[in-house]
Each structure stands twice: as C-alpha cells, then as structure tokens.
C-alpha cells in the first residue's frame, strides 16, 4: 500500500452555510399549510441535493397515497405527522422509516381492539417491542423503530392527542458494543488486483482511501473534487447532514484520473450508469461483490461499508491520532471513532505477546 498523507484539518461546512452558498430556501414551518421549498437556480444548486429533494417529494406523495388506501386507525393524525416530517426536509429513507414504524404499531394496537391513540398505554409499547424482538429482528432495527415511535408520541402529546404518561418512563434498549469489521489486508490486495474496469477501480479505491460512506461518494460530482490538493468536498454528509473534507491517496488519484478521462462529461454525478444519472447503491454493491467473487475471497460477509472500516484501521495503525481521524470519518462523537482504537491497539498486542513469550520460555507457573 502506498503511504497516505492526510492533513489534520477538520473543516466543517454547516447546513446553514451550505444553504446560503447554494441559495437553498428552507421549507415552511407553519402547521397550517404544506409547501414544497422553492427551487434555487440550477447553476448554484448541487445536483445531489436536488435529487434528494425530488426523491423525498416522490416518497412523501407515495406514502400519503398508501395511507389513504389503508384501513389504519387515526389516518388523519398520521398524515399530519408525515407532513410535519416532510416540512423538516427529512430524507425519503427517513419518511419511509417513520411511516413503516407507525403503520406496524397501529396494526398492532388495532389487533388488540384499540382504535384511537388516546387509548395507548406504556404496556402497549412494551408489548409491541417484545413482539419485534420475538420475530428475530436485529436489536438495531428494534431500537431505531422504538426511537421513531417515541418521537411520534412526543408530537402527539404536544398536539394533545396522547396521554403524556406514555412517555413518563421511556423504554431503552442497550445496543451491543461490537467491534468494526475491517477487511484483512491480504484480502484487500487480492480484491484491488482483480479490478480491471476503470470506473469500478476508481469507485472502490476512493471508498478505501477516503473513508466516505457509499451514499456520500455516489452523491459526489466532478466539481466537488480538488485534484491538485487530492481532496473531495462533501457538502452534506448523508448520515449526519454535516459537511466535511476528505482526502485521497496517490493510487486513488491515478484511478480517478483514468476514470475522468473516460467518463461522459455531461453527466452531473461522478459515478453513473446507463440507466441512471447517479449510480445506485444496489448497483455499486453488485460491482463490489462481483470482484469479491472474482478475487476468490472467502465468504465473510463482505460489504461496501467494510472498506470504510479498513480505511480507519489502517490510518490508526499508521499512527494517526483519533482527533484527526474523527472529522475524516464524519463522526459526531469521538466515542464512535474510539471503537477502531480497540481494533488496532498495537501496544496491547505487543505487551501480550511479550508477556506470553516469558511465560512460555521460563514456565512462570510451572503447574501445567
């Protein structure tokens, strides 16, 4: 692997600054009307933001149509809350999560003979969570659904449509503190060597050398790249909504330059396909898995996100401080970044093997 030179310069681009720079008007907050935020001029608007807004609007209309055709109780309340979330400019995925969580909960209480949210008790919420757990859903899924419902319930309490005692003692689910799963360095070498396609090599090397989330890279356009400084500007992180700057290495730069020479300059996004202006996550995953199989790697649950884990692990092994790695990964809290220190603690590893060598050579215990 070529050495990676990364400057420890955290640069935060706030949502307000981004809105001013791109001339994006915020959505209306009035509870009396629902309006689509006015579209800025195209020459100042990042295509990824335009794509997300259009996708969010289509999802919102689809969910309202589905709600109208359903037999759920309290449909008007659900519609009111969906409008509230849409005004907050939530992403399509968030709107879908909100609707799905509320739909399943309303179906659950409907089966118990309750037709209004005023009848809901804390015991109903506990029973719903237990059912999800018994179904074998991942704890992260159950916890996310519970958090979504708690936000919905707070909205209902503020609107006077639910008893506040439902939220008196919130149910909390403890997540397991698992280690990140990086890809073995030898497997990474095999994977990279198996990639011959120019676009695919640039895609995977950029993920590995920048630590970007796949959604962030798929939203990147050519104008976001500063080739002379080997950096990419992420105007709005897909997960946190906070912008940042990431850097890439020489091998990623070489792959990127080759792709820029071949790609269609008329396309707004850096990576695209014949069917879509922007390469989809499903298509990117198929590309990645194709090379996993081509490289003959063992079936170990490889995902695109594990390239991000490998990026962080390699930088820590090379001596980068956590305080520098945190903004590169776009973590809000350094505890998220600290997980990689447990994975790459060379000092602890060296101390263990030093002590174990003494035990094996000198027989400290002597009672085996």
C-alpha positions in Angstrom: 0.0 0.0 0.0 1.3 3.5 -0.8 1.6 5.9 2.1 -1.4 8.1 2.7 -0.6 11.8 3.5 -3.6 13.2 5.4 -3.7 16.7 6.8 -5.3 17.0 10.2 -7.5 20.0 9.3 -11.2 19.4 10.3 -13.3 21.6 8.1 -17.0 21.7 9.0 -19.5 23.0 6.5 -22.7 23.8 8.4 -26.1 23.3 6.9 -26.8 27.0 7.2 -23.6 27.9 5.3 -24.4 25.3 2.7 -27.9 26.7 2.2 -26.5 30.2 1.8 -23.9 29.1 -0.6 -26.3 27.1 -2.7 -29.1 29.6 -2.3 -31.4 26.9 -0.8 -34.5 28.2 0.9 -35.7 26.3 4.0 -39.1 24.7 4.0 -42.1 26.4 5.6 -42.6 25.6 9.3 -46.3 26.6 9.5 -48.6 23.9 10.7 -51.4 25.2 8.6 -50.1 24.6 5.1 -47.7 22.3 3.3 -45.4 23.8 0.7 -42.5 22.5 -1.3 -39.4 24.6 -0.8 -38.8 26.9 -3.8 -36.2 25.6 -6.2 -33.0 27.7 -6.5 -31.4 28.4 -9.8 -29.7 25.3 -11.3 -26.3 26.8 -11.7 -25.9 27.2 -7.9 -27.6 24.0 -6.8 -25.8 20.8 -6.0 -27.4 18.0 -8.1 -27.3 15.6 -5.1 -29.5 18.0 -3.1 -31.9 18.4 -6.0 -32.0 14.7 -6.4 -32.7 14.1 -2.7 -35.5 16.7 -2.6 -37.2 15.2 -5.6 -36.8 11.7 -4.2 -38.2 12.9 -0.9 -41.2 14.5 -2.6 -42.0 11.4 -4.6 -41.7 9.3 -1.4 -44.0 11.6 0.5 -46.7 11.5 -2.2 -46.4 7.7 -2.4 -46.8 7.3 1.4 -49.8 9.6 1.5 -51.5 7.6 -1.2 -50.7 4.4 0.6 -52.1 5.8 3.8 -55.3 6.9 2.1 -55.9 3.4 0.7 -55.2 1.6 4.0 -57.6 0.7 6.8 -55.4 2.0 9.6 -56.9 3.9 12.5 -56.1 7.6 13.1 -55.1 8.2 9.5 -55.6 11.9 9.8 -53.1 12.1 12.7 -50.5 10.0 10.7 -51.0 12.3 7.7 -50.4 15.3 9.9 -47.2 13.8 11.3 -45.9 12.9 7.8 -46.5 16.5 6.7 -44.6 17.6 9.8 -41.6 15.4 8.9 -41.7 16.5 5.3 -41.6 20.1 6.2 -38.4 19.3 8.2 -36.9 18.2 4.8 -36.4 14.6 6.0 -34.9 12.3 3.5 -37.0 9.7 1.7 -35.5 6.9 3.8 -36.5 8.7 7.0 -40.0 9.3 5.8 -40.3 5.6 4.8 -39.0 4.5 8.3 -41.4 6.8 10.0 -44.4 5.5 8.1 -43.4 1.8 8.4 -42.9 2.1 12.2 -46.2 3.9 12.8 -48.1 1.5 10.4 -46.8 -1.6 12.2 -47.6 -0.1 15.6 -51.2 0.9 14.6 -51.8 -2.5 13.2 -50.6 -4.0 16.5 -53.0 -1.9 18.7 -55.8 -2.5 16.2 -55.4 -6.2 16.7 -55.8 -5.5 20.5 -59.1 -3.8 19.9 -57.9 -0.2 20.3 -58.9 2.3 17.6 -57.5 5.6 19.0 -54.1 6.7 20.1 -55.6 8.1 23.3 -56.1 4.5 24.4 -52.5 3.6 24.1 -50.5 2.8 27.3 -46.9 2.2 28.0 -47.7 -1.5 28.3 -48.8 -1.5 24.7 -45.5 -0.1 23.6 -43.6 -2.7 25.6 -45.7 -5.5 24.1 -45.0 -4.2 20.6 -41.3 -4.1 21.2 -41.4 -7.7 22.6 -43.2 -8.9 19.5 -40.5 -7.3 17.3 -37.8 -9.0 19.4 -39.6 -12.3 19.2 -39.7 -12.0 15.5 -35.9 -12.1 15.5 -35.3 -8.6 14.3 -31.9 -7.1 14.9 -31.6 -5.1 18.1 -30.5 -2.0 16.0 -33.7 -2.3 13.9 -35.9 -2.6 17.0 -34.2 0.3 18.7 -34.5 2.5 15.7 -38.2 1.7 15.4 -38.7 2.5 19.1 -36.9 5.8 18.8 -39.1 6.7 15.8 -42.2 5.9 17.8 -41.1 7.9 20.8 -40.6 11.0 18.5 -44.1 10.4 17.1 -45.6 10.0 20.6 -43.9 13.3 21.7 -45.5 15.0 18.7 -48.9 13.6 19.7 -48.5 14.7 23.3 -47.7 18.2 22.2 -50.8 18.1 20.0 -53.0 16.9 22.9 -53.7 13.6 21.1 -52.0 11.2 23.5 -51.5 10.9 27.3 -48.2 12.2 28.4 -47.7 9.3 30.9 -46.9 7.0 27.9 -43.6 8.8 27.8 -43.1 9.1 31.5 -40.5 6.2 31.6 -39.1 5.6 28.2 -38.1 2.1 27.2 -34.4 1.9 26.5 -32.7 -0.8 24.6 -29.0 -1.3 25.1 -27.0 -1.9 21.9 -24.1 -4.4 21.9 -20.7 -2.6 21.6 -19.4 -4.6 18.7 -16.0 -4.2 17.0 -15.8 -2.7 13.5 -15.2 -5.4 10.9 -12.3 -4.4 8.6 -11.1 -6.4 5.7 -7.9 -8.4 6.0 -5.0 -6.5 4.3 -4.1 -9.5 2.1 -7.7 -9.9 1.0 -7.8 -6.2 0.2 -4.7 -6.7 -2.1 -6.4 -9.5 -3.9 -9.6 -7.5 -4.3 -7.8 -4.4 -5.8 -5.7 -6.6 -8.1 -8.9 -8.2 -9.5 -10.4 -4.9 -10.7 -9.7 -4.1 -14.3 -12.7 -1.8 -15.2 -11.7 1.8 -14.9 -14.9 3.1 -13.3 -15.0 0.2 -10.8 -11.4 0.6 -9.8 -11.9 4.3 -9.1 -15.1 3.6 -7.1 -13.6 1.1 -4.8 -10.2 2.8 -4.3 -12.0 6.1 -3.4 -14.1 4.3 -0.8 -11.0 2.6 0.6 -8.7 5.7 0.6 -11.2 8.4 1.7 -13.4 6.5 4.2 -16.5 8.0 2.6 -19.9 6.4 3.1 -21.1 4.9 -0.1 -24.0 7.3 -0.3 -21.6 10.3 0.0 -19.5 9.0 -2.8 -22.5 8.3 -5.1 -23.6 11.9 -4.4 -20.3 13.4 -5.5 -19.9 15.4 -8.7 -16.7 16.2 -10.5 -16.8 19.9 -9.2 -16.6 18.6 -5.7 -13.1 17.2 -6.4 -10.0 19.3 -5.9 -7.4 17.2 -7.7 -4.4 19.5 -7.0 -4.9 19.0 -3.3 -6.2 15.4 -3.5 -9.4 16.1 -1.6 -13.2 15.8 -2.0 -15.7 18.3 -0.6 -18.7 16.6 1.0 -21.2 19.4 1.2 -23.7 17.5 3.2 -23.0 14.1 4.8 -25.7 11.6 4.1 -26.0 10.4 7.7 -25.3 13.5 9.8 -26.1 16.3 7.4 -22.8 18.0 8.3 -20.3 18.7 5.5 -16.6 17.8 5.7 -13.5 17.4 3.6 -11.8 14.1 2.9 -8.5 13.3 1.2 -7.3 10.5 -1.2 -4.0 8.8 -1.9 -1.9 8.7 -5.0 -3.2 5.3 -6.1 -6.8 6.6 -5.8 -5.8 9.7 -7.7 -4.4 7.7 -10.5 -7.5 5.6 -10.8 -9.7 8.7 -10.6 -7.8 10.5 -13.3 -8.2 7.5 -15.6 -12.0 7.4 -15.0 -12.3 11.2 -15.6 -10.7 10.7 -19.0 -13.3 8.1 -20.0 -16.5 9.3 -18.3 -19.2 11.3 -20.0 -18.5 15.0 -19.1 -22.2 15.8 -19.5 -23.2 13.6 -16.5 -23.7 15.6 -13.3 -22.5 12.9 -10.9 -19.1 11.4 -10.7 -20.4 7.8 -10.9 -23.4 7.0 -13.1 -24.8 4.1 -15.1 -26.6 3.7 -18.4 -30.0 3.6 -16.7 -29.5 6.3 -14.0 -27.9 9.7 -13.8 -26.5 8.6 -10.4 -25.1 5.1 -9.7 -27.5 3.4 -7.2 -26.4 1.7 -4.0 -27.7 -1.7 -5.3 -25.6 -1.3 -8.5 -22.5 -0.3 -6.5 -22.9 -3.3 -4.2 -23.2 -5.7 -7.2 -20.0 -4.2 -8.6 -18.2 -4.8 -5.3 -19.5 -8.4 -4.8 -18.5 -9.2 -8.4 -14.9 -8.5 -7.6 -15.1 -10.2 -4.2 -16.1 -13.4 -6.0 -13.5 -12.8 -8.8 -10.7 -12.4 -6.2 -11.7 -15.8 -4.7 -12.2 -14.3 -1.2 -13.9 -16.4 1.4 -17.5 -15.7 2.3 -17.1 -13.5 5.4 -20.0 -11.1 5.0 -18.2 -8.5 2.9 -19.9 -5.2 2.4 -19.0 -1.8 0.9 -19.1 -0.3 4.4 -16.2 -2.6 5.5 -13.9 -0.6 3.2 -14.6 2.4 5.5 -13.6 0.2 8.5 -10.4 -0.8 6.7 -9.7 2.9 6.0 -9.9 3.8 9.7 -8.0 0.8 10.9 -5.1 1.4 8.5 -4.8 5.1 9.4 -4.7 4.3 13.2 -2.1 1.5 12.6 0.0 4.1 10.7 -0.1 6.4 13.7 -2.9 8.9 13.1 -4.5 10.4 16.2 -8.1 9.8 16.9 -8.8 13.6 16.9 -7.7 13.7 13.3 -9.5 10.6 12.2 -12.8 11.7 13.7 -13.5 14.6 11.2 -12.3 12.5 8.3 -14.9 9.8 9.2 -17.6 12.5 9.9 -18.3 11.1 13.4 -20.3 13.5 15.7 -18.9 11.9 18.8 -15.3 10.7 19.3 -16.5 7.5 21.0 -17.6 6.3 17.6 -14.1 6.7 16.4 -12.6 5.2 19.5 -14.0 1.8 18.6 -11.3 1.5 15.9 -8.6 2.0 18.6 -9.8 -1.2 20.3 -9.4 -3.0 17.0 -5.9 -1.6 16.2 -4.3 -1.3 19.7 -0.7 -2.5 18.8 0.6 -1.6 22.2 -1.7 -4.0 23.9 -0.9 -6.7 21.4 2.8 -6.3 21.8 2.5 -6.3 25.6 0.5 -9.5 25.5 2.9 -11.4 23.2 6.0 -10.1 25.2 4.5 -11.4 28.4 3.3 -14.7 26.9 6.8 -15.3 25.5 8.2 -15.0 29.0 5.6 -17.4 30.4 6.3 -20.0 27.6 10.1 -19.8 27.9 10.6 -19.6 31.7 7.5 -21.5 32.9 6.4 -18.9 35.4 3.5 -21.0 36.7 5.1 -24.4 36.4 1.9 -26.4 37.2 0.7 -27.4 33.8 
